[in-house]
C-alpha cells in the first residue's frame, strides 16, 4: 500500500486527514478544523535485506487520531478500515495535557 492509498483509506472516515500536521495553507481547511481529525506520517524503514540488497521495502507509518475525549466508536471505525484493508497495527494512546486532546496512535508497516 502506498501513502496515497493510505490517505484515501483514512478519508473514508469522513474526518479531516493531514500528512504530519495541519497547516494554514491547506486549501481544504484554511482554519484549524479542531478534533476529531487524523494525521499520518512515515517513520523509519524496516526493509527486508537479502543478498546485500533491499529485497522488500517496508515503511513504518503512524496514524494518529486526535479527539477531545476518548472516542471508542471512532477508534472502532478506524480499526475496521485497517482490518478490511489487511493492515496489521499496534496502538497506544496518550492525553496531551497542553492541547487538552486525546491521541490514539496506530503504528503499522506498509509493504
Secondary structure, DSSP 4 states (H G I P E B T S, - for coil): --HHHHHHHHHTT-SEEEESS--TT-TT-SS---SSEEEEEEEEE--EEETTEEEE--EEEEEEEEESS--HHHHHHHHHHHHHTT--EEEEEEEETTTTEEEEEEEEEE-
